[in-house]
Amino acid sequence: MEFTDLLRYVAALLMVLALIGGAGLAVRRFGMPGVVRPGALRRLAVVETLMIGPRQRLFLISRDGVEHLVMAGPEGQIVIESGIESGIVPPPAPEVAS
């Protein structure tokens, strides 16, 4: 293997890495079709999950400020409670000793 071949391989590797990096920056900047752009407002979120059995799980899902409690397992999904107000309670402020 000659030095020019080694130089050509390294240059090709750097070119491929630069193309991958450029594609990543373009996706981050412009988004992908079918995927929410980074700056867009998200309406749906999984607030919390809890395993209640080996194959059953509870999901607290928030949609437009309203939360829904859903249980999912191999037998299907069940809505336990719907229309829960999104009541995020801030933690109490620490007391300052005088």
JODAQUI-V548481 format. One record per pair of residues at least 12 apart in sequence whose C-alpha atoms are under 7 Angstrom apart, sorted by the first residue. I is the first residue (numbers start at 1). GAP is how many residues later the second one is. Records with the same first field share a line. If there is no record, write none. Layout:
I = GAP ; GAP
This chain:
43 = 20 ; 21
44 = 18 ; 19 ; 20
45 = 16 ; 17 ; 18
46 = 13 ; 14 ; 15 ; 16
47 = 13 ; 14 ; 15
48 = 12
55 = 18 ; 19
56 = 15 ; 16 ; 17
57 = 14 ; 15 ; 16
58 = 12 ; 13 ; 14
59 = 12
65 = 21
66 = 17 ; 18 ; 19 ; 20
67 = 15 ; 16 ; 17 ; 18 ; 19
68 = 13 ; 14 ; 15 ; 16
69 = 12 ; 13
